[in-house]
């Protein structure tokens, strides 16, 4: 289990835009190469700047950094490397990234608090190739931006579950997607709903953690699971059955969303042939 930075930390979420389309266009073998190269590029850039990998599922990463400037530098280097990389068949792999800085509680099993969800929602609002940052992260960056980076004010946005958040885009070498509206108001109506997938991923991470502790404190596990349902809204399966959304209380503490990097299993070999790691969720 890696040692996690405490106090004020910056969270980073990343995700490949349109990975299902890439898989269909490239086929299993070529996409397996794309997935491996993407993981290597993002991991290398983030760890080189002091990032700690909290979790990965499929083509999504969750990292934490002790300093906002390190997180920004890592995101800029990763986007630059992804853009310069030669992908199979001349395809373009576009990754969206979201950064948010907060002071989550650090327990024995990882981070506790709504800041993790806020960082995921900021990433969910972006497009491939974008780096979005919260107002808190932007303030900590000040004028000391990574070389070739610039900040653009995207204004106050209404993020799912988080109320209002002032969002900024960190552009790299003049590349920007600011002309596209952020994925905020109508996220649940999109055919490829990144926000819903991240909500499900966070839910899965938390519930796996709770299940591990069930033998020690069954009552406590059930209470934490109840808080999770209230803070995160109805389970996605409930929504699929048409049940109405419930009111949320965002002041409730979120359970830990930290999971160790999954260990290799005997099924890893068969999973590799499909272009996903053994712990990957179905492609979007």
C-alpha positions as CSV (number, residue, x, y, z in Angstrom):
1,X,0.0,0.0,0.0
2,X,1.6,3.3,-1.1
3,X,2.0,6.1,1.5
4,X,-0.5,8.8,0.7
5,X,0.1,12.5,1.0
6,X,-1.9,14.1,3.8
7,X,-3.1,17.7,4.6
8,X,-3.8,19.7,1.5
9,X,-3.7,17.5,-1.6
10,X,-4.6,17.8,-5.2
11,X,-6.6,15.0,-6.8
12,X,-6.4,14.2,-10.5
13,X,-8.9,12.1,-12.5
14,X,-8.2,11.1,-16.2
15,X,-10.2,9.2,-18.8
16,X,-9.9,8.4,-22.5
17,X,-12.6,10.0,-24.6
18,X,-14.3,7.7,-27.0
19,X,-12.4,4.5,-26.1
20,X,-15.3,2.3,-27.3
21,X,-15.1,3.9,-30.7
22,X,-11.4,3.4,-30.8
23,X,-11.8,-0.3,-29.8
24,X,-14.3,-0.8,-32.6
25,X,-12.2,0.9,-35.2
26,X,-8.8,-0.6,-34.3
27,X,-9.8,-4.1,-33.2
28,X,-8.7,-6.0,-30.1
29,X,-5.0,-6.4,-30.8
30,X,-4.3,-2.8,-31.9
31,X,-6.4,-1.4,-29.1
32,X,-4.5,-3.4,-26.6
33,X,-1.4,-1.5,-27.7
34,X,-3.2,1.8,-27.4
35,X,-4.3,0.9,-23.9
36,X,-0.9,-0.1,-22.8
37,X,0.8,3.0,-24.3
38,X,-1.8,5.3,-22.7
39,X,-1.2,3.8,-19.3
40,X,2.5,4.0,-19.6
41,X,2.4,7.7,-20.7
42,X,0.0,8.8,-18.0
43,X,1.7,6.8,-15.2
44,X,5.2,8.0,-16.2
45,X,4.2,11.7,-16.3
46,X,2.3,11.6,-13.1
47,X,4.8,9.6,-11.0
48,X,7.7,11.8,-12.4
49,X,6.0,14.8,-10.7
50,X,5.4,13.0,-7.3
51,X,1.9,11.7,-8.0
52,X,0.6,8.6,-6.1
53,X,-1.7,6.3,-8.0
54,X,-4.8,5.6,-5.9
55,X,-6.8,3.6,-8.4
56,X,-7.2,2.6,-12.1
57,X,-10.1,1.1,-13.8
58,X,-10.0,0.4,-17.6
59,X,-8.8,3.7,-19.2
60,X,-9.4,5.9,-16.1
61,X,-6.8,6.9,-13.5
62,X,-7.1,8.5,-10.0
63,X,-3.9,10.1,-8.6
64,X,-3.1,12.4,-5.7
65,X,-0.4,15.0,-5.4
66,X,1.1,16.9,-2.4
67,X,1.2,20.1,-4.4
68,X,-1.2,21.7,-7.0
69,X,1.7,22.8,-9.1
70,X,3.1,19.3,-9.4
71,X,-0.3,18.0,-10.4
72,X,-0.6,20.7,-13.1
73,X,2.9,20.0,-14.4
74,X,2.1,16.3,-14.6
75,X,-1.1,16.9,-16.5
76,X,0.6,19.2,-19.0
77,X,3.4,16.8,-19.6
78,X,1.0,13.9,-20.0
79,X,-1.2,15.8,-22.5
80,X,1.9,16.9,-24.5
81,X,3.2,13.3,-24.6
82,X,-0.2,11.9,-25.6
83,X,-0.4,14.4,-28.4
84,X,3.1,13.6,-29.8
85,X,2.8,9.9,-29.5
86,X,2.4,7.9,-32.8
87,X,-0.8,5.9,-32.3
88,X,-1.8,2.9,-34.5
89,X,-3.4,3.7,-37.8
90,X,-2.9,7.4,-37.3
91,X,-5.6,7.5,-34.6
92,X,-5.7,10.2,-32.0
93,X,-6.1,9.3,-28.3
94,X,-7.7,12.2,-26.4
95,X,-7.7,12.2,-22.6
96,X,-9.7,14.5,-20.4
97,X,-8.3,15.4,-17.0
98,X,-9.7,17.1,-13.9
99,X,-7.8,18.6,-10.9
100,X,-9.2,19.7,-7.6
101,X,-7.4,20.6,-4.3
102,X,-8.8,20.0,-0.9
103,X,-8.1,18.8,2.6
104,X,-9.7,15.4,2.8
105,X,-9.5,13.3,6.0
106,X,-6.8,10.6,5.6
107,X,-7.7,7.5,7.4
108,X,-6.1,4.0,7.6
109,X,-7.9,3.0,4.4
110,X,-7.4,6.1,2.4
111,X,-9.1,9.5,1.8
112,X,-12.5,10.5,3.2
113,X,-14.5,13.4,1.9
114,X,-16.4,15.0,-0.9
115,X,-13.3,16.4,-2.5
116,X,-12.7,13.1,-4.4
117,X,-16.2,13.4,-5.9
118,X,-15.6,17.0,-6.8
119,X,-12.4,16.2,-8.7
120,X,-14.2,13.4,-10.6
121,X,-17.1,15.7,-11.5
122,X,-14.7,18.3,-12.8
123,X,-13.0,15.7,-15.0
124,X,-16.4,14.5,-16.2
125,X,-17.2,18.0,-17.4
126,X,-14.3,18.1,-19.8
127,X,-13.6,16.9,-23.4
128,X,-10.7,14.9,-24.7
129,X,-7.4,16.8,-24.5
130,X,-8.7,19.2,-21.9
131,X,-7.3,19.9,-18.4
132,X,-9.9,21.4,-16.1
133,X,-9.1,22.8,-12.7
134,X,-11.2,24.0,-9.8
135,X,-11.0,27.5,-8.4
136,X,-9.0,26.3,-5.4
137,X,-6.4,24.7,-7.6
138,X,-6.2,27.7,-9.9
139,X,-5.6,30.0,-6.9
140,X,-2.7,27.8,-5.7
141,X,-1.1,27.8,-9.1
142,X,-0.9,31.5,-9.2
143,X,1.3,32.8,-12.0
144,X,3.8,29.9,-11.8
145,X,2.3,27.8,-14.6
146,X,4.1,25.0,-16.4
147,X,6.0,26.0,-19.5
148,X,3.7,26.4,-22.5
149,X,0.6,26.4,-20.4
150,X,-2.0,29.1,-20.1
151,X,-5.2,29.5,-18.0
152,X,-8.7,30.3,-19.4
153,X,-11.6,31.2,-17.2
154,X,-14.6,29.1,-18.1
155,X,-16.9,30.6,-15.5
156,X,-19.1,29.1,-12.9
157,X,-20.6,25.7,-13.8
158,X,-23.3,23.7,-12.2
159,X,-21.7,20.3,-11.6
160,X,-23.8,17.3,-10.8
161,X,-24.2,16.8,-7.1
162,X,-21.6,19.6,-6.3
163,X,-23.7,22.7,-6.8
164,X,-21.7,25.5,-8.4
165,X,-17.9,25.4,-9.2
166,X,-15.8,28.0,-10.9
167,X,-13.8,26.1,-13.5
168,X,-10.7,27.0,-15.4
169,X,-9.0,25.3,-18.4
170,X,-5.3,24.8,-18.4
171,X,-4.3,24.8,-22.1
172,X,-1.1,23.3,-23.4
173,X,0.9,24.9,-26.3
174,X,-2.2,26.8,-27.4
175,X,-4.4,23.8,-27.8
176,X,-7.9,24.4,-26.3
177,X,-11.4,23.0,-26.3
178,X,-12.9,26.0,-24.7
179,X,-15.2,26.5,-27.7
180,X,-17.1,23.4,-26.8
181,X,-19.6,23.7,-24.0
182,X,-18.7,21.7,-20.9
183,X,-20.6,18.4,-20.1
184,X,-22.5,19.7,-17.2
185,X,-26.2,20.5,-17.6
186,X,-27.3,17.5,-19.7
187,X,-24.8,14.8,-18.8
188,X,-27.4,12.2,-18.0
189,X,-28.9,12.5,-21.5
190,X,-25.6,11.8,-23.4
191,X,-25.2,8.3,-25.0
192,X,-21.7,8.2,-23.5
193,X,-22.2,9.5,-20.0
194,X,-18.8,9.9,-18.4
195,X,-20.2,11.4,-15.2
196,X,-22.5,8.3,-14.7
197,X,-19.6,6.0,-15.3
198,X,-17.4,7.8,-12.8
199,X,-20.2,7.7,-10.2
200,X,-20.5,4.0,-10.7
201,X,-16.7,3.5,-10.5
202,X,-16.5,5.5,-7.2
203,X,-19.5,3.5,-5.9
204,X,-17.8,0.3,-6.8
205,X,-14.5,1.3,-5.2
206,X,-16.2,2.3,-2.0
207,X,-18.4,-0.8,-1.8
208,X,-15.5,-3.2,-2.4
209,X,-13.7,-1.4,0.5
210,X,-16.8,-1.8,2.7
211,X,-17.2,-5.4,1.9
212,X,-13.6,-6.1,3.0
213,X,-14.4,-4.7,6.4
214,X,-17.8,-6.4,6.7
215,X,-16.6,-9.1,9.0
216,X,-15.2,-6.6,11.5
217,X,-18.2,-4.3,11.8
218,X,-21.3,-5.3,9.8
219,X,-23.4,-2.5,11.4
220,X,-20.8,0.1,10.6
221,X,-20.5,-1.1,7.0
222,X,-24.3,-0.8,6.5
223,X,-24.3,2.7,8.0
224,X,-21.5,3.8,5.7
225,X,-23.2,2.3,2.7
226,X,-26.4,4.2,3.6
227,X,-24.4,7.4,3.8
228,X,-22.9,6.7,0.4
229,X,-26.3,6.2,-1.1
230,X,-27.6,9.5,0.3
231,X,-24.5,11.5,-0.6
232,X,-24.2,10.1,-4.1
233,X,-27.9,9.8,-5.0
234,X,-29.7,6.6,-6.2
235,X,-27.6,3.7,-7.4
236,X,-27.3,3.8,-11.2
237,X,-29.2,0.5,-11.4
238,X,-32.1,2.2,-9.7
239,X,-32.1,4.9,-12.3
240,X,-32.1,2.3,-15.1
241,X,-35.3,0.9,-13.6
242,X,-36.8,4.4,-13.7
243,X,-36.9,5.1,-10.0
244,X,-36.9,8.8,-9.1
245,X,-33.8,10.6,-7.9
246,X,-33.7,11.4,-4.3
247,X,-32.5,14.6,-2.6
248,X,-28.9,14.6,-1.6
249,X,-27.1,15.9,1.5
250,X,-23.6,16.8,0.3
251,X,-22.5,17.6,3.8
252,X,-22.5,13.9,4.6
253,X,-19.0,12.4,4.7
254,X,-18.2,10.1,1.8
255,X,-16.6,6.8,2.7
256,X,-13.1,6.1,1.5
257,X,-12.7,5.8,-2.2
258,X,-9.2,4.5,-2.1
259,X,-8.5,1.1,-3.4
260,X,-5.0,-0.4,-3.9
261,X,-3.9,-1.1,-7.4
262,X,-5.5,-4.5,-8.2
263,X,-3.1,-7.5,-8.3
264,X,-2.7,-9.6,-11.4
265,X,-5.1,-12.6,-11.5
266,X,-5.2,-15.7,-13.6
267,X,-7.8,-14.0,-15.8
268,X,-5.4,-11.2,-16.8
269,X,-4.1,-13.2,-19.8
270,X,-7.6,-13.5,-21.3
271,X,-8.4,-9.9,-20.5
272,X,-5.3,-8.6,-22.2
273,X,-6.5,-10.1,-25.5
274,X,-9.6,-7.9,-25.3
275,X,-7.5,-4.8,-24.8
276,X,-8.4,-4.2,-21.2
277,X,-6.7,-4.8,-17.9
278,X,-8.2,-7.5,-15.7
279,X,-9.8,-5.0,-13.4
280,X,-11.3,-2.9,-16.2
281,X,-14.9,-2.1,-16.4
282,X,-16.7,-2.7,-19.8
283,X,-15.5,-0.1,-22.3
284,X,-17.8,2.9,-22.8
